[in-house]
């Protein structure tokens, strides 16, 4: 099994409408995002996928979120948690590179996980099922 990971970041504001505590107030984060792919088969160049292709897709999704109020994005239903952000980014990458969607083919390279760090100590991960 081979794995590849790329990183991007973005800054955004949000609040959690259904949370009772500090995070229900508008605040911001400098998010770090990691996209992980995995698979068993390498291409003729010896790669799972070109780093550049995956980075381009990840950065494009992060650019949509950068310097926004995440609560303004319908997908998050007024609760843009790190978990929902990870799913949003996963879906955005799959829209750009549909062949990375996980299937029952165990030989296929696929987008395995997306990590979203709100801080260096706090991470949410979405794993393709």
C-alpha positions, 0 to 999 in steps of 0.5 A: 500500500502506498500513501501520498499526502498534500497540504493547503491552508486557508483563513476563515471565520465561523460560529457554531449556531447549535454549540453552547460555549465560546465557539457560538461567537464569531471567531476565526481560524487559520486552517491547515488541510491535508488530503491523503490518497492511497492505493497499491498500483503506481503509474508508469512514472512510479506515482500514485498520482502526481502531487501537482494534480492533487495539490491543485484540486485541494487548493482550489477547494480551499480558495473557495473557503479562504477569507469567508464567513463559513456560515454563509455557505449553505452546505454547513447549515449554520454549523461549519464544524471542522468535521463538516469542513473536512467533508466539504473539502473531500467532496470538492476534490472528488468533483475535480478528480472523480477517479479518486472516489473510493469504490469496491476495486481494491487495486484503485487509488482513491482519496482516503482521508481529509484532515482539517486542523483548526489549531495545531492541536485540534483536528477533524478527519473525514475518511472515505467509506 
